[in-house]
């Protein structure tokens, strides 16, 4: 007889596989400001790198500005998370 192996996949963000909910783990999800800030920071980093590689000073400056703006937005989101708890 062949037995089937069962693998356990760990739950993330407070929700277990079979529908249980743990509210103390639910706050691991970042708010929208932190996600948008991280995306903006990454996009700025890419722009700055491309601007530096191509020698385009304006694109590099725009990328650095976007990166700083993303860091600030991410910090605001982190502050909101800290105040929420």
N, C-alpha and C positions, 0 to 999 in steps of 0.2 A: 504494500500500500504506500502510496506517495502522500506525504503530508505537505500542506502548503505552509510556507513560512509567513508569519505576520510581522510586519515592521511597524514600529511606533514612530510617528512623525510628531516632533514636539510642537506644542501650540505656541502661537505668538500673539502678542498684543492683547492678552487677557481672554482670548476665546479658545476654548478647548475643542478638540475634534468632535465630541459628542454633545455639543451645545451648552456646556456649562460656561459660566461667565464669572470672571474675577475682576471686580471694579478697581481693585488696587493696582492691577497690572494694565488697566485700560489707558492710564495717562502716559504710557510709553509712546503713544502716537504724537508726532510733532504737529503743531498747528500750521495753518496755511502760510503764515508769515515766514516761519522757519524753512518750509519747503521752497517757497518762492525765492527766499533769500539765497538758499543753497544753489538753486538753479541759476539765478542771476550771477552769483559769484563764479560758478563754473563757466557760464557763458562769457563772462568778462575775462576769465583766465585764458580761455581759448582765443578770444579776440586779441588780447595782448600778445599772446604767443605768435599768432599769425601775423600781427602787425610788426612784431620784432623780426620775424623771419623774412618778411617781404620788404622790410625797410620803410613801411608806411607809419610815420610818426603819429598821424591822426588816429588811425585804427588802434595803435598801441595805447594811446592816451585814452581813447574811448573804452577800451578793454579794461584798463586800470581803474577808470572811474566806475564802470559797471561792477567790477570786483569789490570796490570799497562800498558801493551802494548795497550790494548783496550781503556783505558782512554786517553792515548796519541793520538791514532788515532782518537778518538771521538773529542778531543780538536782541532786537525788539521782540521777536517771537519767543526767544528764550526768557526774556523778562516777563512776558505775558504768561508763559508756562509756570514760571516761578511764583508769580502772584496768584495764579489760579489754585495752586496747591497750598 
